[in-house]
């Protein structure tokens, strides 16, 4: 390979690297944006769809954190569980 061919290869690799870097930042932005309603407590945790979305987002966060220096704080899974409390009647029976 001569110098010109090597420069072309380097240019191709740089473009590929730039595209991957943009993809990583876009993925991080997507995850952060979609986790925000859960972080703010706006999302309804009793809705099956929201629990499924949170599970998928947490899985993406786990995979993202394994392969990136830029870490995303995952949400605890306990928020997805619906806790049913017993209601006892009380008060005065007059």
N, C-alpha and C positions, 0 to 999 in steps of 0.2 A: 504494500500500500504506500502510495506517495502522500505527501503532506496535504494536498487538496482533498483526497479521499478521506483522510483522517479528520480533517476539519468538517467535512460533510457529515461524517458519523457522529462527531461531537455535537454538531448542531441538531441532528435528529434526536440524540439522547437528551439534550437540553430541552427541546420542545416537549418530549415525552415526560420529562421530569416536571416541567411547568404544568402540564395538563393534570398529572397525578396530584400535584400540590393543590391546584384549584379544586380538584375533586374532593380531597381531604377537607379543605376549608368549607366547601359547600355541604359536605356530609355533616361536619361539626355544627354548622349553622342550622341545618335541618333538624338535627337532634335537639339542640338547645331551644330552638323555636317551638318545637312540638312538646318538649318537656315543661315549658314555662307555665302552662295552665295547671299542671300537676304541682309544680313548685309553689305557685301562688294560692293553691287550695281552691281554685275555681272549678276544677273538674269534679264531676260526680263519680265518686269511687264505687257506688252501688250499681252503676251501669256496666253491664257485661262488656260492651264495646270499649269503654274507657279502660277497664281493667286489662283487656286484651292489648289495647294500644300501648298502655304503660309497660306491659310485659315485653312487647316487641321492642319498644324504645330502650328499655333497660338491657335487653340482649344486644342491641346495636351499640349501646354505651360500653358494655363489657368487651365486645369485639374491637371497638374503636380504641379503647384504652390499652388493649393488649399490643396493638401495633403502632401506637402513636406516642410521641413525646407530650403532645397536648392532651391533657386529661380532662374528662368530663365527669362531674360528680353525679353518680347514679342516685336514683331515689330508692328509699327502702321499700321492699316488697310488702311489708306489713300493711301499708296503706291500701293495698289492693284487696285485703280480706274484709269481708263484710262481717261485722260483729253484731249479733242479735242479742239484745239485752232483754231480760224478763222484766215485765212491768207488773208491779204489785199494787193492788188497790190499797189505799190507805185513807186515813182521815177519820172523821167522826161518822158513825152510823146512827144517825138520829131519825 
